[in-house]
Amino acid sequence: MTSIDLNADLGEGFGRWRLTDDEGLLSVVTSANVACGFHAGDAVTMRRVCTLAAERGVRIGAQVSYRDLAGFGRRAMNVPPAELAAEVAYQIGALEVFARAAGARVAYVKPHGALYNRVVHDEEQAGAVVEGVRLADVTLPVLGLPGSRFLKLAERAGLPVVTEAFADRAYTDEGTLVPRGQDGAVITDTDEVVERSVGLARDGAVTSLTGERVLVRARSLCLHGDTPGAVELARKVRGELESSGVRVEAFV
């Protein structure tokens, strides 16, 4: 039977401000990408999400990013490699404290936003993220875009790699994500997102923005937690996957 992991970005708030319905999403997904304080999140939020995830048996992942609270980690930044590596390790370490306190552990690492897109092609920044993960734990799996420099360098460094796809994001003909500033980059139609989810899980393919069939072999499927109606969408995606014969389970 075909199987796939469902991951979502959680803990994306700080102080009195909350963006994601963490409790609702944790009843659906199998892996939680927890913001580690650089693009969103704070100590209280990280601890709360780790506790909820551990109670539900959901894998805890460190969602690392550029230090950019004001821009939600979606602004391009140039960070020296040594500094970026240290900051990636710092974020993982902070989340690990709360994961262990909840009786779990950080099970994987996923870059966020501008950093995620940057390491698809940028050798230097990708290498810095890999170094940061290895500083924290040389056994940690990393999530990333199939064919990215990040996953290639991670594999070369001995880190387990997990390919990821996005049902609610448009793809280019080359299999990369259409930039968010471009029309059609984010897919908001529920039925279309559900249909694309099943296609990605069963066929390893998706239709690009120009109408081309693009192969995207992925072990994990991301659903954005900051999408309006994210919990209901996630439930529909999981329900349709399972009714289509796809087993939904964590990759680790």
Rosetta blueprint (number, residue, H / E / L):
1 M L
2 T L
3 S E
4 I E
5 D E
6 L E
7 N E
8 A E
9 D E
10 L E
11 G L
12 E L
13 G E
14 F E
15 G L
16 R L
17 W E
18 R E
19 L L
20 T L
21 D L
22 D H
23 E H
24 G H
25 L H
26 L L
27 S L
28 V L
29 V L
30 T L
31 S E
32 A E
33 N E
34 V E
35 A E
36 C L
37 G L
38 F L
39 H L
40 A L
41 G L
42 D L
43 A H
44 V H
45 T H
46 M H
47 R H
48 R H
49 V H
50 C H
51 T H
52 L H
53 A H
54 A H
55 E H
56 R H
57 G L
58 V L
59 R E
60 I E
61 G E
62 A E
63 Q E
64 V E
65 S L
66 Y L
67 R L
68 D L
69 L L
70 A L
71 G L
72 F L
73 G L
74 R L
75 R L
76 A L
77 M L
78 N L
79 V L
80 P L
81 P H
82 A H
83 E H
84 L H
85 A H
86 A H
87 E H
88 V H
89 A H
90 Y H
91 Q H
92 I H
93 G H
94 A H
95 L H
96 E H
97 V H
98 F H
99 A H
100 R H
101 A H
102 A L
103 G L
104 A L
105 R L
106 V E
107 A E
108 Y E
109 V E
110 K E
111 P E
112 H L
113 G H
114 A H
115 L H
116 Y H
117 N H
118 R H
119 V H
120 V H
121 H H
122 D L
123 E H
124 E H
125 Q H
126 A H
127 G H
128 A H
129 V H
130 V H
131 E H
132 G H
133 V H
134 R H
135 L H
136 A H
137 D L
138 V L
139 T L
140 L L
141 P L
142 V E
143 L E
144 G E
145 L L
146 P L
147 G L
148 S L
149 R H
150 F H
151 L H
152 K H
153 L H
154 A H
155 E H
156 R H
157 A L
158 G L
159 L L
160 P L
161 V E
162 V E
163 T E
164 E E
165 A E
166 F E
167 A L
168 D L
169 R E
170 A L
171 Y E
172 T L
173 D L
174 E L
175 G L
176 T L
177 L E
178 V L
179 P L
180 R L
181 G L
182 Q L
183 D L
184 G L
185 A L
186 V E
187 I L
188 T L
189 D L
190 T H
191 D H
192 E H
193 V H
194 V H
195 E H
196 R H
197 S H
198 V H
199 G H
200 L H
201 A H
202 R H
203 D H
204 G L
205 A E
206 V E
207 T E
208 S L
209 L L
210 T L
211 G L
212 E L
213 R E
214 V E
215 L E
216 V L
217 R L
218 A L
219 R L
220 S E
221 L E
222 C E
223 L E
224 H L
225 G L
226 D L
227 T L
228 P L
229 G L
230 A H
231 V H
232 E H
233 L H
234 A H
235 R H
236 K H
237 V H
238 R H
239 G H
240 E H
241 L H
242 E H
243 S H
244 S L
245 G L
246 V L
247 R E
248 V E
249 E L
250 A L
251 F L
252 V L
